[in-house]
Structure formats: C-alpha cells, structure tokens
Amino acid sequence: YFSIFRAVTERRPSDVRRDSIGSSESALDFLDSSLSLVSEAYCISNHLRILRSLLEQQKQ
C-alpha cells in the first residue's frame, strides 16, 4: 500500500515539491496517478487469478 504511494511520489517529484499555490492541482495529479496505479495492480491481480484457475484446471 505504501509502496504504491512511494512509486507515485518518486515518479512525480515536481508535483510533490510544488509550493502551496499549485497544491490543489498537484493533489489532484497525485490522486489521478495513484488511482491509475491501483487500477493497474487490480488488473494484474485479476489476470493472475485467471491464470491460476486455468493451471488448476489443467492439473485435473
């Protein structure tokens, strides 16, 4: 969970370091990128689950 946020902050250090003037923008950007990362991770876990079920079917 924390590694996702760390990856977002490492990917966009300029947004995080931006001053209070653009803080709302950078917060929205941060939310956008973290949400996309979460959805990517969700898709990957879904694919892995499907693959595992296929492998278990082949074993039988």
LUMPADO-179097 format. One record per residue: chain; x, y, z of N, C-alpha, C in turn. Coordinates in steps of 0.02 Angstrom, whole numbers. Each point is the difference from the previous one (the first is absolute). Layout:
NODE   unit      n_X      n_Y      n_Z     ca_X     ca_Y     ca_Z      c_X      c_Y      c_Z
NODE      A        X        Y        Z        X        Y        Z        X        Y        Z
...
// end
This chain:
NODE   unit      n_X      n_Y      n_Z     ca_X     ca_Y     ca_Z      c_X      c_Y      c_Z
NODE      A       42      -61        0      -42       61        0       43       63        0
NODE      A       49        1       45       44       59        3       46        2      -61
NODE      A       19      -58      -26       45       -1      -58      -33       31      -60
NODE      A      -66       -6       -6      -35       33      -56        9       76        5
NODE      A      -11       27       61        8       72        8       72       22      -10
NODE      A       47      -43       22       70       17      -10       16        2      -74
NODE      A      -27      -47      -38       13       -1      -72      -29       63      -32
NODE      A      -59       22       23      -30       60      -28       44       61       15
NODE      A       23        5       63       39       59       18       68       -1      -35
NODE      A       28      -59      -10       64       -3      -36      -10       16      -73
NODE      A      -56      -21      -28      -12       13      -71      -11       74      -13
NODE      A      -32       36       46      -16       70      -12       25       43       58
NODE      A       65        9        8       26       40       56      -18       74       -7
NODE      A       -8       23      -62      -15       71      -10      -68       18       28
NODE      A      -49      -46       -9      -67       13       26        1        2       76
NODE      A       39      -45       31        1       -2       73       35       61       28
NODE      A       54       21      -33       39       56       27      -31       68      -17
NODE      A      -50        1      -41      -29       64      -21      -27       39       60
NODE      A        3       66       -4      -19       41       58      -76        2        8
NODE      A      -23       37       51      -71       -2       19      -45       29      -54
NODE      A       27       38      -47      -42       29      -52      -33      -55      -42
NODE      A       40      -50      -20      -27      -53      -42      -12      -63       40
NODE      A      -12        6       65       -6      -60       41      -62      -39      -18
NODE      A      -55       35      -16      -61      -37      -17        9      -37      -65
NODE      A       33       32      -49       13      -34      -63       43      -62       10
NODE      A       54        8       38       45      -57        9      -35      -55       39
NODE      A      -45       19       46      -37      -51       37      -45      -39      -47
NODE      A      -31       35      -47      -42      -34      -49       42      -45      -46
NODE      A       58       25      -22       44      -41      -40       22      -62       38
NODE      A       17       11       64       21      -55       43      -55      -52        5
NODE      A      -62       23       10      -56      -45        4      -10      -38      -65
NODE      A        4       36      -56       -7      -32      -66       51      -55       -9
NODE      A       64       15       11       52      -49      -13       -5      -59       48
NODE      A      -17       13       63       -5      -55       48      -60      -43      -18
NODE      A      -55       30      -23      -58      -39      -20       16      -44      -60
NODE      A       37       27      -48       18      -40      -59       46      -58       20
NODE      A       45       13       48       44      -53       24      -41      -54       34
NODE      A      -49       20       41      -41      -49       35      -40      -42      -50
NODE      A      -27       32      -52      -39      -37      -49       45      -48      -39
NODE      A       62       22      -15       47      -45      -34       14      -61       44
NODE      A       12       11       64       14      -55       45      -60      -47        4
NODE      A      -60       28        0      -61      -40        3       -6      -43      -62
NODE      A       14       29      -58       -3      -39      -63       50      -57        2
NODE      A       61       14       24       52      -51        2      -21      -58       46
NODE      A      -28       18       59      -21      -53       46      -57      -41      -30
NODE      A      -44       34      -38      -54      -37      -34       28      -49      -49
NODE      A       48       21      -42       31      -44      -49       34      -59       34
NODE      A       34       13       56       34      -54       35      -51      -50       27
NODE      A      -56       25       25      -52      -45       26      -27      -45      -57
NODE      A      -11       30      -58      -25      -39      -57       51      -52      -20
NODE      A       64       20       -4       52      -48      -19        4      -58       49
NODE      A       -5       15       64        5      -52       51      -58      -49       -7
NODE      A      -60       26      -12      -58      -45       -8        9      -44      -62
NODE      A       27       29      -54       12      -40      -60       51      -55       13
NODE      A       53       16       37       51      -50       16      -29      -55       43
NODE      A      -43       18       48      -31      -52       42      -46      -45      -40
NODE      A      -34       29      -50      -42      -42      -43       42      -48      -40
NODE      A       59       21      -24       43      -44      -39       28      -57       42
NODE      A       13       14       64       25      -53       44      -51      -57        6
NODE      A      -64       18        4      -51      -51        6      -11      -33      -67
// end
